[in-house]
Amino acid sequence: MLLLLLMFGSTLCGEPTCLSKFDYDEKMLMKLLRLEDMVAKFDTRVTDLAAKYAASEERLELALKSAIANFSNSFHKTTADFKAISASLTTSLSGSVNAILVNGDADIRSLVGRLDAETGALIKRINDAASRLEGMKHNCKYHMQTFCNKYLYIILCGQLNLKNCLVR
């Protein structure tokens, strides 16, 4: 009796069947509509990701151009400062050498003292320029890493399909 009851229950609880061709066509059309809706959502998502990718790429390119321009301007300014210091020192030394040739030993001591002072000032200015260049290099490197990290973050968020990922 139990076996008969199980067989009867399993035949009634099976998969739903289509009763007519119209029922079958309706189910297929519903599946097709759901599939088209999914494709449209996917297409919208891909378009949005492409737009975000293009925008982030433009921002990254502008930031890198700006950083390179700032670094280049600072480098040129430091180079110009160094040339001016070098020209000043050369002029001062040539005048001092001429004075030594004319005046003799007393001027040598004076020249050595002035050379020590000017050399110390020149070394200080060169060290300041080198530290400014090093600071600019570090700043440029930091900004490049930050932009690259944000850029990769945006790409990964898009690929992993994370919601609210870009709100940081």
C-alpha positions in Angstrom: 0.0 0.0 0.0 2.8 2.3 0.9 4.6 1.6 -2.4 1.4 2.3 -4.3 1.0 5.6 -2.5 4.6 6.7 -3.2 4.3 5.9 -6.9 1.1 7.8 -7.2 2.6 10.8 -5.3 5.7 10.9 -7.4 3.8 11.0 -10.6 1.6 13.9 -9.4 4.6 15.9 -7.9 6.8 15.8 -11.0 7.9 18.7 -13.2 5.1 21.0 -14.5 4.2 20.2 -18.1 2.8 22.4 -20.8 -0.8 21.8 -21.5 -0.9 23.3 -24.9 1.3 24.9 -27.6 0.1 28.3 -26.5 1.3 27.6 -22.9 4.7 26.4 -24.2 5.0 29.5 -26.5 4.1 31.8 -23.6 6.8 30.3 -21.3 9.4 30.5 -24.0 8.5 34.2 -24.7 8.8 35.0 -21.0 12.2 33.3 -20.9 13.3 35.3 -24.0 12.1 38.5 -22.4 14.0 37.8 -19.2 17.1 37.0 -21.3 16.7 40.3 -23.3 16.4 42.2 -20.1 19.6 40.6 -18.7 21.4 41.4 -21.9 20.2 45.1 -21.8 21.4 45.4 -18.2 24.7 43.9 -19.1 25.1 46.2 -22.0 24.3 49.2 -19.8 26.8 48.0 -17.2 29.6 47.5 -19.9 28.9 51.0 -21.3 29.1 52.6 -17.8 32.3 50.8 -17.1 33.8 51.9 -20.4 32.8 55.5 -19.6 34.3 55.3 -16.1 37.5 53.7 -17.6 37.8 56.5 -20.2 37.2 59.2 -17.6 39.7 57.7 -15.1 42.3 57.3 -17.9 41.9 61.0 -18.9 42.3 62.1 -15.2 45.3 59.9 -14.9 46.9 61.3 -18.1 46.2 64.9 -17.0 47.6 64.3 -13.5 50.8 62.7 -15.0 51.2 65.5 -17.5 50.8 68.0 -14.7 53.3 66.2 -12.4 55.8 66.0 -15.3 55.4 69.6 -16.1 55.9 70.7 -12.5 59.0 68.5 -12.2 60.4 69.8 -15.5 59.8 73.5 -14.4 61.4 72.9 -11.0 64.4 71.1 -12.7 64.9 74.0 -15.1 64.6 76.5 -12.3 67.2 74.6 -10.3 69.5 74.3 -13.3 69.2 78.0 -14.0 70.0 78.8 -10.3 73.1 76.5 -10.5 74.3 78.2 -13.7 73.8 81.6 -12.1 75.8 80.5 -9.0 78.5 79.0 -11.2 78.8 82.2 -13.3 78.9 84.3 -10.2 81.6 82.1 -8.6 83.6 82.1 -11.9 83.5 85.9 -12.1 84.4 86.3 -8.5 87.3 83.9 -8.8 88.7 85.5 -11.9 88.6 88.9 -10.2 90.3 87.5 -7.2 93.0 85.7 -9.2 93.8 89.0 -11.0 93.9 90.8 -7.6 96.3 88.2 -6.3 98.6 88.5 -9.2 98.7 92.3 -8.6 98.7 92.6 -4.8 100.5 89.5 -3.6 100.4 87.5 -0.3 98.0 89.5 1.8 95.3 89.1 -0.8 95.8 85.4 -0.9 94.7 85.0 2.7 91.7 87.3 2.0 90.9 85.3 -1.2 91.1 82.0 0.7 88.7 83.3 3.3 86.3 84.6 0.7 86.6 81.3 -1.3 85.7 79.3 1.8 82.7 81.5 2.5 81.5 81.4 -1.1 82.2 77.7 -1.5 80.2 77.1 1.7 77.3 79.2 0.4 77.5 77.5 -3.0 77.5 74.0 -1.4 74.5 75.0 0.8 72.6 76.3 -2.3 73.4 73.1 -4.2 72.3 70.9 -1.3 69.1 73.0 -1.0 68.4 72.5 -4.8 69.2 68.8 -4.5 66.8 68.4 -1.6 64.1 70.3 -3.5 64.6 68.0 -6.5 64.4 64.9 -4.2 61.2 66.3 -2.6 59.7 66.8 -6.0 60.7 63.3 -7.1 59.1 61.8 -4.0 55.9 63.9 -4.5 55.7 63.0 -8.1 56.2 59.3 -7.3 53.5 59.5 -4.5 51.0 61.1 -6.9 51.7 58.6 -9.6 51.2 55.7 -7.2 48.0 57.2 -5.8 46.5 57.7 -9.3 47.6 54.2 -10.4 46.1 52.6 -7.3 42.7 54.4 -7.8 42.8 53.5 -11.5 43.3 49.8 -10.7 40.7 50.0 -7.9 38.1 51.3 -10.4 39.0 48.5 -12.9 38.8 45.8 -10.3 35.5 47.1 -9.0 34.0 46.9 -12.5 35.4 43.4 -13.1 34.2 42.0 -9.8 30.8 43.5 -10.2 30.9 45.1 -6.7 28.0 47.5 -5.8 28.9 50.8 -4.1 32.6 50.0 -4.7 33.4 53.4 -6.1 32.0 55.2 -3.0 35.2 55.5 -1.0 
